[in-house]
């Protein structure tokens, strides 16, 4: 049997047996005072994971934080601007529904329906096409481009005590497919080198 056909068959089999990825995108960031613009100098830390589900048109926010110098007054996502600069709020004002306020540490886990206007700052909708759909698309584009950040505001730092610039998180299936492809390419290269050496 031709080795090229065998390798191609293996690659197709591996690709076909990988789990089908959900229509989701994930974005993560550490929450730090040094990420504020300008830096706040706060020793507080935290992390955030944002999951966009394109089938359900939802956005799940999972966050934790501790060691704030001030008490939380607001938390939301700002979009869309280049890293190292500030921009207006894209999501609910003044804060995410149910976010722990008046504390220096806490956790949060909430899923928003991004198909309704109340999940956004009305100004963000107006400035991004005038519809919930266009606002959602622009928010996702901002997240994909690393131009959105989650900000925790406190009474001591009204402009934000800690923030995290959200970055896309690759899916495990992408890594598996990449590794499978690299394996096939390595085998093809080795085989071609052997054939060239025998000629």
N, CA and C atoms as an extended XYZ file, in Angstrom:
597
Properties=species:S:1:pos:R:3:atomname:S:1:resname:S:1:resid:I:1 pbc="F F F"
N         0.846       -1.194        0.000 N   UNK     1
C         0.000        0.000        0.000 CA  UNK     1
C         0.880        1.242        0.000 C   UNK     1
N         0.528        2.215       -0.790 N   UNK     2
C         1.296        3.445       -0.887 CA  UNK     2
C         1.304        4.158        0.468 C   UNK     2
N         2.518        4.461        0.970 N   UNK     3
C         2.663        5.091        2.293 CA  UNK     3
C         1.970        6.455        2.359 C   UNK     3
N         1.987        7.195        1.248 N   UNK     4
C         1.334        8.514        1.232 CA  UNK     4
C        -0.167        8.383        1.483 C   UNK     4
N        -0.786        7.372        0.849 N   UNK     5
C        -2.224        7.155        1.056 CA  UNK     5
C        -2.505        6.738        2.495 C   UNK     5
N        -1.614        5.911        3.062 N   UNK     6
C        -1.785        5.469        4.436 CA  UNK     6
C        -1.716        6.657        5.397 C   UNK     6
N        -0.724        7.514        5.213 N   UNK     7
C        -0.575        8.688        6.077 CA  UNK     7
C        -1.752        9.636        5.933 C   UNK     7
N        -2.197        9.843        4.704 N   UNK     8
C        -3.344       10.716        4.473 CA  UNK     8
C        -4.594       10.144        5.145 C   UNK     8
N        -4.769        8.833        5.050 N   UNK     9
C        -5.904        8.173        5.696 CA  UNK     9
C        -5.857        8.332        7.209 C   UNK     9
N        -4.650        8.200        7.794 N   UNK    10
C        -4.504        8.385        9.240 CA  UNK    10
C        -4.863        9.814        9.646 C   UNK    10
N        -4.406       10.771        8.865 N   UNK    11
C        -4.683       12.178        9.168 CA  UNK    11
C        -6.187       12.456        9.114 C   UNK    11
N        -6.854       11.924        8.094 N   UNK    12
C        -8.310       12.122        7.967 CA  UNK    12
C        -9.032       11.444        9.127 C   UNK    12
N        -8.565       10.234        9.518 N   UNK    13
C        -9.193        9.535       10.643 CA  UNK    13
C        -9.053       10.342       11.928 C   UNK    13
N        -7.847       10.849       12.197 N   UNK    14
C        -7.627       11.645       13.412 CA  UNK    14
C        -8.515       12.880       13.397 C   UNK    14
N        -8.584       13.552       12.263 N   UNK    15
C        -9.415       14.759       12.149 CA  UNK    15
C       -10.886       14.447       12.393 C   UNK    15
N       -11.342       13.326       11.863 N   UNK    16
C       -12.753       12.969       11.980 CA  UNK    16
C       -13.124       12.518       13.381 C   UNK    16
N       -12.166       11.947       14.124 N   UNK    17
C       -12.490       11.426       15.455 CA  UNK    17
C       -12.312       12.456       16.556 C   UNK    17
N       -11.744       13.620       16.258 N   UNK    18
C       -11.651       14.671       17.271 CA  UNK    18
C       -13.047       15.147       17.621 C   UNK    18
N       -13.260       15.492       18.908 N   UNK    19
C       -14.593       15.974       19.269 CA  UNK    19
C       -14.935       17.237       18.506 C   UNK    19
N       -16.186       17.344       18.131 N   UNK    20
C       -16.630       18.534       17.410 CA  UNK    20
C       -16.684       19.690       18.395 C   UNK    20
N       -15.986       20.761       18.089 N   UNK    21
C       -15.940       21.913       18.993 CA  UNK    21
C       -17.290       22.608       18.999 C   UNK    21
N       -17.693       23.004       20.200 N   UNK    22
C       -18.925       23.789       20.321 CA  UNK    22
C       -18.683       25.144       19.669 C   UNK    22
N       -19.764       25.798       19.324 N   UNK    23
C       -19.630       27.129       18.741 CA  UNK    23
C       -19.414       28.127       19.858 C   UNK    23
N       -18.250       28.028       20.481 N   UNK    24
C       -17.885       28.884       21.600 CA  UNK    24
C       -16.533       29.520       21.356 C   UNK    24
N       -16.327       30.635       22.002 N   UNK    25
C       -15.019       31.268       22.036 CA  UNK    25
C       -14.768       31.671       23.474 C   UNK    25
N       -13.539       31.455       23.922 N   UNK    26
C       -13.172       31.783       25.297 CA  UNK    26
C       -12.067       32.828       25.297 C   UNK    26
N       -12.135       33.705       26.308 N   UNK    27
C       -11.167       34.782       26.457 CA  UNK    27
C       -10.807       34.862       27.935 C   UNK    27
N        -9.529       35.040       28.237 N   UNK    28
C        -9.095       35.050       29.630 CA  UNK    28
C        -8.097       36.163       29.877 C   UNK    28
N        -7.957       36.504       31.172 N   UNK    29
C        -6.978       37.518       31.562 CA  UNK    29
C        -6.733       37.461       33.056 C   UNK    29
N        -5.493       37.756       33.479 N   UNK    30
C        -5.263       38.020       34.902 CA  UNK    30
C        -5.745       39.442       35.196 C   UNK    30
N        -6.246       39.682       36.385 N   UNK    31
C        -6.675       41.019       36.796 CA  UNK    31
C        -5.600       41.599       37.699 C   UNK    31
N        -5.002       42.717       37.262 N   UNK    32
C        -3.861       43.296       37.969 CA  UNK    32
C        -3.950       44.821       38.005 C   UNK    32
N        -3.377       45.399       39.030 N   UNK    33
C        -3.288       46.855       39.116 CA  UNK    33
C        -2.347       47.421       38.071 C   UNK    33
N        -1.333       46.644       37.709 N   UNK    34
C        -0.361       47.114       36.711 CA  UNK    34
C        -0.965       47.176       35.318 C   UNK    34
N        -2.115       46.535       35.113 N   UNK    35
C        -2.773       46.571       33.805 CA  UNK    35
C        -3.667       47.796       33.627 C   UNK    35
N        -3.923       48.518       34.729 N   UNK    36
C        -4.713       49.746       34.620 CA  UNK    36
C        -3.923       50.791       33.842 C   UNK    36
N        -4.619       51.741       33.245 N   UNK    37
C        -3.979       52.837       32.501 CA  UNK    37
C        -4.493       54.158       33.069 C   UNK    37
N        -3.658       54.883       33.876 N   UNK    38
C        -2.320       54.484       34.334 CA  UNK    38
C        -2.404       53.397       35.404 C   UNK    38
N        -1.263       52.732       35.650 N   UNK    39
C        -1.218       51.660       36.648 CA  UNK    39
C        -1.670       52.185       38.005 C   UNK    39
N        -2.447       51.378       38.715 N   UNK    40
C        -2.998       51.824       40.000 CA  UNK    40
C        -2.050       51.588       41.168 C   UNK    40
N        -1.120       50.652       41.031 N   UNK    41
C        -0.228       50.311       42.134 CA  UNK    41
C        -0.870       49.373       43.146 C   UNK    41
N        -2.076       48.920       42.875 N   UNK    42
C        -2.769       48.020       43.797 CA  UNK    42
C        -2.113       46.642       43.790 C   UNK    42
N        -1.980       46.027       44.990 N   UNK    43
C        -1.431       44.668       45.070 CA  UNK    43
C        -2.478       43.594       44.782 C   UNK    43
N        -3.717       43.991       44.560 N   UNK    44
C        -4.805       43.030       44.346 CA  UNK    44
C        -4.565       42.196       43.095 C   UNK    44
N        -5.126       40.994       43.108 N   UNK    45
C        -5.026       40.097       41.949 CA  UNK    45
C        -6.374       39.429       41.714 C   UNK    45
N        -6.495       38.839       40.545 N   UNK    46
C        -7.703       38.101       40.197 CA  UNK    46
C        -7.560       37.510       38.819 C   UNK    46
N        -8.626       36.897       38.353 N   UNK    47
C        -8.624       36.355       37.000 CA  UNK    47
C       -10.047       36.370       36.469 C   UNK    47
N       -10.154       36.322       35.147 N   UNK    48
C       -11.466       36.320       34.508 CA  UNK    48
C       -11.438       35.401       33.299 C   UNK    48
N       -12.543       34.690       33.099 N   UNK    49
C       -12.755       33.872       31.903 CA  UNK    49
C       -14.103       34.266       31.321 C   UNK    49
N       -14.090       34.660       30.047 N   UNK    50
C       -15.313       35.043       29.338 CA  UNK    50
C       -15.569       33.992       28.271 C   UNK    50
N       -16.783       33.425       28.270 N   UNK    51
C       -17.145       32.415       27.266 CA  UNK    51
C       -18.329       32.922       26.454 C   UNK    51
N       -18.112       33.061       25.156 N   UNK    52
C       -19.179       33.458       24.231 CA  UNK    52
C       -19.734       32.195       23.583 C   UNK    52
N       -21.037       31.992       23.691 N   UNK    53
C       -21.704       30.870       23.025 CA  UNK    53
C       -22.482       31.453       21.842 C   UNK    53
N       -22.040       31.122       20.640 N   UNK    54
C       -22.635       31.701       19.437 CA  UNK    54
C       -23.985       31.082       19.094 C   UNK    54
N       -24.221       29.847       19.533 N   UNK    55
C       -25.515       29.213       19.284 CA  UNK    55
C       -26.600       29.825       20.162 C   UNK    55
N       -26.271       30.034       21.429 N   UNK    56
C       -27.245       30.583       22.380 CA  UNK    56
C       -27.207       32.111       22.456 C   UNK    56
N       -26.179       32.713       21.857 N   UNK    57
C       -25.927       34.160       21.914 CA  UNK    57
C       -25.871       34.597       23.385 C   UNK    57
N       -24.944       33.960       24.125 N   UNK    58
C       -24.745       34.284       25.525 CA  UNK    58
C       -23.285       34.611       25.792 C   UNK    58
N       -23.057       35.249       26.927 N   UNK    59
C       -21.704       35.546       27.388 CA  UNK    59
C       -21.638       35.201       28.874 C   UNK    59
N       -20.788       34.238       29.210 N   UNK    60
C       -20.603       33.855       30.611 CA  UNK    60
C       -19.354       34.537       31.144 C   UNK    60
N       -19.483       35.169       32.301 N   UNK    61
C       -18.359       35.818       32.969 CA  UNK    61
C       -18.061       35.036       34.240 C   UNK    61
N       -16.838       34.511       34.351 N   UNK    62
C       -16.372       33.853       35.561 CA  UNK    62
C       -15.162       34.641       36.060 C   UNK    62
N       -15.272       35.193       37.267 N   UNK    63
C       -14.195       36.035       37.774 CA  UNK    63
C       -13.969       35.786       39.259 C   UNK    63
N       -12.741       36.041       39.679 N   UNK    64
C       -12.410       36.028       41.104 CA  UNK    64
C       -11.405       37.135       41.349 C   UNK    64
N       -11.393       37.666       42.557 N   UNK    65
C       -10.477       38.748       42.896 CA  UNK    65
C       -10.272       38.778       44.399 C   UNK    65
N        -9.120       39.293       44.833 N   UNK    66
C        -8.837       39.418       46.263 CA  UNK    66
C        -7.774       40.490       46.474 C   UNK    66
N        -7.731       41.007       47.700 N   UNK    67
C        -6.696       41.957       48.083 CA  UNK    67
C        -6.907       43.380       47.603 C   UNK    67
N        -8.127       43.732       47.205 N   UNK    68
C        -8.375       45.110       46.770 CA  UNK    68
C        -8.147       46.080       47.929 C   UNK    68
N        -7.635       47.246       47.632 N   UNK    69
C        -7.445       48.284       48.647 CA  UNK    69
C        -8.746       49.009       48.930 C   UNK    69
N        -9.594       49.110       47.918 N   UNK    70
C       -10.895       49.746       48.075 CA  UNK    70
C       -12.014       48.728       47.976 C   UNK    70
N       -13.231       49.188       48.150 N   UNK    71
C       -14.410       48.338       48.004 CA  UNK    71
C       -14.959       48.453       46.585 C   UNK    71
N       -15.358       47.333       46.002 N   UNK    72
C       -15.843       47.306       44.619 CA  UNK    72
C       -17.076       48.198       44.476 C   UNK    72
N       -17.036       49.057       43.452 N   UNK    73
C       -18.190       49.901       43.128 CA  UNK    73
C       -18.801       49.522       41.783 C   UNK    73
N       -18.016       48.895       40.912 N   UNK    74
C       -18.516       48.510       39.592 CA  UNK    74
C       -17.555       47.529       38.934 C   UNK    74
N       -18.103       46.732       38.024 N   UNK    75
C       -17.304       45.821       37.204 CA  UNK    75
C       -18.018       45.648       35.881 C   UNK    75
N       -17.257       45.724       34.785 N   UNK    76
C       -17.838       45.594       33.451 CA  UNK    76
C       -16.723       45.444       32.426 C   UNK    76
N       -17.122       45.203       31.183 N   UNK    77
C       -16.154       45.081       30.084 CA  UNK    77
C       -16.160       46.363       29.268 C   UNK    77
N       -14.957       46.846       28.981 N   UNK    78
C       -14.758       48.013       28.120 CA  UNK    78
C       -14.294       47.516       26.748 C   UNK    78
N       -14.761       48.157       25.689 N   UNK    79
C       -14.375       47.757       24.329 CA  UNK    79
C       -14.657       48.937       23.396 C   UNK    79
N       -13.938       49.161       22.418 N   UNK    80
C       -12.839       48.402       21.834 CA  UNK    80
C       -11.703       49.405       21.584 C   UNK    80
N       -10.521       49.109       22.093 N   UNK    81
C        -9.390       50.006       21.951 CA  UNK    81
C        -8.088       49.227       21.987 C   UNK    81
N        -7.029       49.863       21.521 N   UNK    82
C        -5.712       49.228       21.535 CA  UNK    82
C        -5.240       49.067       22.978 C   UNK    82
N        -4.453       48.026       23.246 N   UNK    83
C        -3.897       47.852       24.592 CA  UNK    83
C        -3.138       49.099       25.033 C   UNK    83
N        -3.225       49.398       26.322 N   UNK    84
C        -2.522       50.567       26.862 CA  UNK    84
C        -3.318       51.844       26.791 C   UNK    84
N        -4.595       51.750       26.469 N   UNK    85
C        -5.444       52.937       26.418 CA  UNK    85
C        -6.788       52.629       27.058 C   UNK    85
N        -7.600       53.654       27.224 N   UNK    86
C        -8.905       53.523       27.857 CA  UNK    86
C       -10.015       53.755       26.839 C   UNK    86
N       -11.175       53.154       27.099 N   UNK    87
C       -12.328       53.296       26.213 CA  UNK    87
C       -13.587       53.110       27.047 C   UNK    87
N       -14.722       53.455       26.489 N   UNK    88
C       -15.988       53.355       27.188 CA  UNK    88
C       -16.433       51.922       27.457 C   UNK    88
N       -17.459       51.819       28.287 N   UNK    89
C       -17.995       50.520       28.707 CA  UNK    89
C       -18.883       49.935       27.610 C   UNK    89
N       -18.732       48.640       27.375 N   UNK    90
C       -19.548       47.944       26.370 CA  UNK    90
C       -20.725       47.215       27.005 C   UNK    90
N       -20.551       46.738       28.223 N   UNK    91
C       -21.571       45.910       28.867 CA  UNK    91
C       -22.396       46.727       29.863 C   UNK    91
N       -23.205       46.032       30.647 N   UNK    92
C       -24.134       46.667       31.583 CA  UNK    92
C       -23.502       47.767       32.438 C   UNK    92
N       -24.293       48.782       32.709 N   UNK    93
C       -23.906       49.867       33.611 CA  UNK    93
C       -24.859       49.897       34.797 C   UNK    93
N       -24.461       50.310       35.958 N   UNK    94
C       -23.074       50.662       36.285 CA  UNK    94
C       -22.183       49.446       36.478 C   UNK    94
N       -22.802       48.254       36.682 N   UNK    95
C       -22.024       47.058       36.940 CA  UNK    95
C       -22.775       45.833       36.431 C   UNK    95
N       -22.048       44.715       36.291 N   UNK    96
C       -22.683       43.450       35.955 CA  UNK    96
C       -23.757       43.114       36.986 C   UNK    96
N       -24.861       42.562       36.535 N   UNK    97
C       -25.914       42.081       37.429 CA  UNK    97
C       -25.338       41.092       38.437 C   UNK    97
N       -25.582       41.347       39.726 N   UNK    98
C       -25.173       40.410       40.767 CA  UNK    98
C       -23.707       40.415       41.124 C   UNK    98
N       -22.917       41.317       40.523 N   UNK    99
C       -21.489       41.341       40.863 CA  UNK    99
C       -21.335       41.789       42.317 C   UNK    99
N       -20.427       41.130       43.092 N   UNK   100
C       -20.275       41.507       44.497 CA  UNK   100
C       -19.723       42.930       44.647 C   UNK   100
N       -20.524       43.805       45.228 N   UNK   101
C       -20.138       45.199       45.439 CA  UNK   101
C       -19.859       45.445       46.925 C   UNK   101
N       -19.048       46.473       47.216 N   UNK   102
C       -18.746       46.832       48.594 CA  UNK   102
C       -17.809       45.872       49.297 C   UNK   102
N       -17.060       45.067       48.535 N   UNK   103
C       -16.149       44.070       49.108 CA  UNK   103
C       -14.748       44.240       48.519 C   UNK   103
N       -13.768       43.597       49.160 N   UNK   104
C       -12.392       43.642       48.666 CA  UNK   104
C       -11.964       42.315       48.046 C   UNK   104
N       -12.817       41.302       48.145 N   UNK   105
C       -12.533       39.987       47.558 CA  UNK   105
C       -13.859       39.312       47.222 C   UNK   105
N       -13.836       38.455       46.215 N   UNK   106
C       -15.069       37.756       45.871 CA  UNK   106
C       -14.932       36.932       44.614 C   UNK   106
N       -16.024       36.259       44.263 N   UNK   107
C       -16.100       35.478       43.029 CA  UNK   107
C       -17.404       35.833       42.326 C   UNK   107
N       -17.426       35.543       41.029 N   UNK   108
C       -18.601       35.884       40.224 CA  UNK   108
C       -18.734       34.884       39.100 C   UNK   108
N       -19.970       34.475       38.811 N   UNK   109
C       -20.253       33.566       37.693 CA  UNK   109
C       -21.676       33.866       37.224 C   UNK   109
N       -21.784       34.444       36.048 N   UNK   110
C       -23.096       34.820       35.537 CA  UNK   110
C       -23.089       34.713       34.016 C   UNK   110
N       -24.213       34.271       33.459 N   UNK   111
C       -24.358       34.179       32.007 CA  UNK   111
C       -25.376       35.206       31.539 C   UNK   111
N       -24.962       36.020       30.578 N   UNK   112
C       -25.801       37.088       30.038 CA  UNK   112
C       -26.393       36.693       28.696 C   UNK   112
N       -27.622       37.088       28.464 N   UNK   113
C       -28.273       36.928       27.167 CA  UNK   113
C       -27.859       38.119       26.309 C   UNK   113
N       -26.981       37.868       25.356 N   UNK   114
C       -26.438       38.959       24.542 CA  UNK   114
C       -27.348       39.328       23.375 C   UNK   114
N       -28.532       38.720       23.327 N   UNK   115
C       -29.510       39.058       22.288 CA  UNK   115
C       -30.487       40.127       22.783 C   UNK   115
N       -30.287       40.616       24.027 N   UNK   116
C       -31.171       41.655       24.559 CA  UNK   116
C       -30.363       42.909       24.900 C   UNK   116
N       -30.971       44.048       24.717 N   UNK   117
C       -30.286       45.333       24.877 CA  UNK   117
C       -29.798       45.582       26.294 C   UNK   117
N       -30.475       45.026       27.293 N   UNK   118
C       -30.096       45.295       28.683 CA  UNK   118
C       -28.745       44.694       29.076 C   UNK   118
N       -28.169       43.855       28.222 N   UNK   119
C       -26.838       43.295       28.498 CA  UNK   119
C       -25.719       44.242       28.089 C   UNK   119
N       -26.074       45.365       27.470 N   UNK   120
C       -25.086       46.312       26.940 CA  UNK   120
C       -25.260       47.700       27.547 C   UNK   120
N       -24.209       48.488       27.435 N   UNK   121
C       -24.291       49.923       27.664 CA  UNK   121
C       -25.041       50.488       26.446 C   UNK   121
N       -26.136       51.237       26.640 N   UNK   122
C       -26.882       51.766       25.490 CA  UNK   122
C       -26.009       52.578       24.525 C   UNK   122
N       -25.013       53.288       25.059 N   UNK   123
C       -24.112       54.071       24.204 CA  UNK   123
C       -23.290       53.172       23.293 C   UNK   123
N       -22.897       51.996       23.805 N   UNK   124
C       -22.132       51.053       22.979 CA  UNK   124
C       -22.981       50.592       21.804 C   UNK   124
N       -24.254       50.304       22.043 N   UNK   125
C       -25.145       49.899       20.944 CA  UNK   125
C       -25.245       51.021       19.915 C   UNK   125
N       -25.478       52.243       20.377 N   UNK   126
C       -25.610       53.393       19.475 CA  UNK   126
C       -24.361       53.593       18.631 C   UNK   126
N       -23.194       53.485       19.280 N   UNK   127
C       -21.923       53.738       18.595 CA  UNK   127
C       -21.435       52.568       17.747 C   UNK   127
N       -22.120       51.440       17.832 N   UNK   128
C       -21.680       50.242       17.098 CA  UNK   128
C       -22.810       49.673       16.247 C   UNK   128
N       -23.355       50.504       15.405 N   UNK   129
C       -24.324       50.058       14.414 CA  UNK   129
C       -25.772       50.259       14.779 C   UNK   129
N       -26.056       50.553       16.050 N   UNK   130
C       -27.416       50.871       16.449 CA  UNK   130
C       -28.327       49.694       16.738 C   UNK   130
N       -27.817       48.458       16.610 N   UNK   131
C       -28.632       47.281       16.917 CA  UNK   131
C       -27.882       46.379       17.890 C   UNK   131
N       -28.629       45.536       18.583 N   UNK   132
C       -28.013       44.572       19.504 CA  UNK   132
C       -27.104       43.619       18.728 C   UNK   132
N       -27.533       43.214       17.552 N   UNK   133
C       -26.740       42.301       16.729 CA  UNK   133
C       -25.397       42.913       16.332 C   UNK   133
N       -25.421       44.169       15.891 N   UNK   134
C       -24.169       44.820       15.484 CA  UNK   134
C       -23.271       45.059       16.700 C   UNK   134
N       -23.875       45.368       17.858 N   UNK   135
C       -23.093       45.561       19.080 CA  UNK   135
C       -22.426       44.245       19.492 C   UNK   135
N       -23.164       43.147       19.403 N   UNK   136
C       -22.612       41.836       19.742 CA  UNK   136
C       -21.440       41.496       18.817 C   UNK   136
N       -21.644       41.712       17.517 N   UNK   137
C       -20.573       41.423       16.551 CA  UNK   137
C       -19.327       42.244       16.845 C   UNK   137
N       -19.496       43.534       17.145 N   UNK   138
C       -18.344       44.385       17.423 CA  UNK   138
C       -17.659       44.003       18.733 C   UNK   138
N       -18.439       43.600       19.731 N   UNK   139
C       -17.842       43.154       20.989 CA  UNK   139
C       -16.996       41.913       20.759 C   UNK   139
N       -17.512       40.957       19.998 N   UNK   140
C       -16.753       39.734       19.706 CA  UNK   140
C       -15.501       40.062       18.896 C   UNK   140
N       -15.617       40.944       17.913 N   UNK   141
C       -14.441       41.351       17.134 CA  UNK   141
C       -13.394       41.996       18.039 C   UNK   141
N       -13.847       42.816       18.983 N   UNK   142
C       -12.922       43.441       19.935 CA  UNK   142
C       -12.240       42.416       20.819 C   UNK   142
N       -12.994       41.419       21.287 N   UNK   143
C       -12.419       40.352       22.100 CA  UNK   143
C       -11.408       39.549       21.286 C   UNK   143
N       -11.767       39.211       20.044 N   UNK   144
C       -10.859       38.451       19.180 CA  UNK   144
C        -9.551       39.187       18.932 C   UNK   144
N        -9.627       40.509       18.846 N   UNK   145
C        -8.453       41.320       18.528 CA  UNK   145
C        -7.667       41.741       19.769 C   UNK   145
N        -8.103       41.309       20.958 N   UNK   146
C        -7.415       41.716       22.190 CA  UNK   146
C        -7.615       43.187       22.502 C   UNK   146
N        -8.789       43.717       22.159 N   UNK   147
C        -9.069       45.141       22.356 CA  UNK   147
C       -10.207       45.383       23.354 C   UNK   147
N       -10.403       44.422       24.260 N   UNK   148
C       -11.433       44.568       25.289 CA  UNK   148
C       -10.822       44.182       26.626 C   UNK   148
N       -11.290       44.817       27.689 N   UNK   149
C       -10.765       44.502       29.011 CA  UNK   149
C       -11.872       44.545       30.056 C   UNK   149
N       -11.708       43.690       31.075 N   UNK   150
C       -12.613       43.719       32.216 CA  UNK   150
C       -11.984       44.606       33.274 C   UNK   150
N       -12.768       45.499       33.845 N   UNK   151
C       -12.270       46.476       34.807 CA  UNK   151
C       -13.056       46.374       36.098 C   UNK   151
N       -12.361       46.349       37.230 N   UNK   152
C       -12.982       46.419       38.547 CA  UNK   152
C       -12.686       47.796       39.130 C   UNK   152
N       -13.740       48.558       39.377 N   UNK   153
C       -13.621       49.892       39.945 CA  UNK   153
C       -13.883       49.812       41.449 C   UNK   153
N       -13.172       50.612       42.223 N   UNK   154
C       -13.397       50.654       43.665 CA  UNK   154
C       -13.538       52.108       44.115 C   UNK   154
N       -13.951       52.284       45.370 N   UNK   155
C       -14.111       53.638       45.897 CA  UNK   155
C       -12.779       54.384       45.974 C   UNK   155
N       -11.668       53.679       46.146 N   UNK   156
C       -10.352       54.335       46.185 CA  UNK   156
C        -9.770       54.559       44.790 C   UNK   156
N       -10.238       53.791       43.823 N   UNK   157
C        -9.763       53.897       42.439 CA  UNK   157
C       -10.974       53.951       41.510 C   UNK   157
N       -11.633       55.116       41.431 N   UNK   158
C       -12.854       55.233       40.619 CA  UNK   158
C       -12.640       54.881       39.145 C   UNK   158
N       -11.427       55.097       38.620 N   UNK   159
C       -11.129       54.765       37.231 CA  UNK   159
C       -10.810       53.302       37.017 C   UNK   159
N       -10.671       52.558       38.109 N   UNK   160
C       -10.356       51.137       38.022 CA  UNK   160
C        -9.170       50.775       38.880 C   UNK   160
N        -9.340       49.763       39.751 N   UNK   161
C        -8.221       49.323       40.601 CA  UNK   161
C        -7.442       48.189       39.963 C   UNK   161
N        -8.158       47.217       39.362 N   UNK   162
C        -7.490       46.139       38.623 CA  UNK   162
C        -8.254       45.876       37.333 C   UNK   162
N        -7.504       45.495       36.311 N   UNK   163
C        -8.123       45.173       35.024 CA  UNK   163
C        -7.370       44.035       34.364 C   UNK   163
N        -8.031       43.438       33.367 N   UNK   164
C        -7.399       42.388       32.587 CA  UNK   164
C        -7.753       42.538       31.124 C   UNK   164
N        -6.726       42.604       30.265 N   UNK   165
C        -6.922       42.657       28.817 CA  UNK   165
C        -7.244       41.249       28.340 C   UNK   165
N        -8.446       41.055       27.824 N   UNK   166
C        -8.925       39.724       27.458 CA  UNK   166
C        -8.286       39.233       26.162 C   UNK   166
N        -7.801       38.002       26.192 N   UNK   167
C        -7.155       37.384       25.029 CA  UNK   167
C        -7.821       36.057       24.708 C   UNK   167
N        -7.918       35.708       23.418 N   UNK   168
C        -8.518       34.429       23.040 CA  UNK   168
C        -7.767       33.233       23.638 C   UNK   168
N        -8.519       32.226       24.061 N   UNK   169
C        -7.954       30.986       24.590 CA  UNK   169
C        -8.158       29.908       23.526 C   UNK   169
N        -7.064       29.339       22.984 N   UNK   170
C        -7.219       28.294       21.958 CA  UNK   170
C        -7.931       27.069       22.523 C   UNK   170
N        -8.750       26.433       21.685 N   UNK   171
C        -9.466       25.216       22.086 CA  UNK   171
C        -8.514       24.021       22.022 C   UNK   171
N        -8.660       23.038       22.932 N   UNK   172
C        -7.799       21.844       22.897 CA  UNK   172
C        -7.837       21.115       21.559 C   UNK   172
N        -9.007       21.142       20.883 N   UNK   173
C        -9.114       20.453       19.597 CA  UNK   173
C        -8.177       21.065       18.563 C   UNK   173
N        -7.964       22.397       18.670 N   UNK   174
C        -7.061       23.071       17.733 CA  UNK   174
C        -5.644       22.559       17.906 C   UNK   174
N        -5.217       22.380       19.167 N   UNK   175
C        -3.882       21.861       19.425 CA  UNK   175
C        -3.739       20.432       18.909 C   UNK   175
N        -4.756       19.604       19.147 N   UNK   176
C        -4.695       18.206       18.708 CA  UNK   176
C        -4.581       18.121       17.193 C   UNK   176
N        -5.368       18.931       16.485 N   UNK   177
C        -5.328       18.916       15.026 CA  UNK   177
C        -3.979       19.425       14.516 C   UNK   177
N        -3.447       20.457       15.178 N   UNK   178
C        -2.139       20.987       14.799 CA  UNK   178
C        -1.058       19.927       14.981 C   UNK   178
N        -1.063       19.240       16.127 N   UNK   179
C        -0.068       18.208       16.387 CA  UNK   179
C        -0.192       17.054       15.393 C   UNK   179
N        -1.425       16.670       15.069 N   UNK   180
C        -1.617       15.601       14.088 CA  UNK   180
C        -1.059       16.018       12.735 C   UNK   180
N        -1.318       17.245       12.340 N   UNK   181
C        -0.811       17.751       11.061 CA  UNK   181
C         0.704       17.801       11.035 C   UNK   181
N         1.299       18.255       12.141 N   UNK   182
C         2.765       18.304       12.211 CA  UNK   182
C         3.364       16.902       12.137 C   UNK   182
N         2.674       15.939       12.774 N   UNK   183
C         3.154       14.557       12.717 CA  UNK   183
C         3.165       14.022       11.294 C   UNK   183
N         2.104       14.269       10.552 N   UNK   184
C         2.016       13.815        9.160 CA  UNK   184
C         3.098       14.492        8.318 C   UNK   184
N         3.293       15.790        8.505 N   UNK   185
C         4.327       16.508        7.746 CA  UNK   185
C         5.716       15.964        8.051 C   UNK   185
N         5.976       15.639        9.316 N   UNK   186
C         7.271       15.079        9.697 CA  UNK   186
C         7.507       13.743        8.999 C   UNK   186
N         6.479       12.895        8.969 N   UNK   187
C         6.629       11.604        8.299 CA  UNK   187
C         6.871       11.772        6.799 C   UNK   187
N         6.135       12.695        6.166 N   UNK   188
C         6.351       12.951        4.737 CA  UNK   188
C         7.777       13.433        4.481 C   UNK   188
N         8.272       14.323        5.324 N   UNK   189
C         9.613       14.876        5.151 CA  UNK   189
C        10.663       13.786        5.291 C   UNK   189
N        10.521       12.953        6.334 N   UNK   190
C        11.487       11.854        6.538 CA  UNK   190
C        11.480       10.891        5.352 C   UNK   190
N        10.299       10.571        4.857 N   UNK   191
C        10.189        9.642        3.740 CA  UNK   191
C        10.839       10.240        2.490 C   UNK   191
N        10.584       11.518        2.235 N   UNK   192
C        11.170       12.166        1.055 CA  UNK   192
C        12.690       12.220        1.154 C   UNK   192
N        13.220       12.452        2.373 N   UNK   193
C        14.674       12.487        2.550 CA  UNK   193
C        15.288       11.124        2.258 C   UNK   193
N        14.604       10.061        2.732 N   UNK   194
C        15.114        8.694        2.492 CA  UNK   194
C        15.106        8.375        0.991 C   UNK   194
N        14.011        8.760        0.307 N   UNK   195
C        13.923        8.484       -1.134 CA  UNK   195
C        14.982        9.265       -1.906 C   UNK   195
N        15.234       10.503       -1.490 N   UNK   196
C        16.243       11.337       -2.152 CA  UNK   196
C        17.634       10.755       -1.921 C   UNK   196
N        17.907       10.227       -0.721 N   UNK   197
C        19.211        9.664       -0.405 CA  UNK   197
C        19.488        8.405       -1.209 C   UNK   197
N        18.454        7.634       -1.556 N   UNK   198
C        18.639        6.382       -2.313 CA  UNK   198
C        18.754        6.622       -3.814 C   UNK   198
N        18.457        7.820       -4.269 N   UNK   199
C        18.473        8.082       -5.717 CA  UNK   199
C        19.886        8.314       -6.207 C   UNK   199
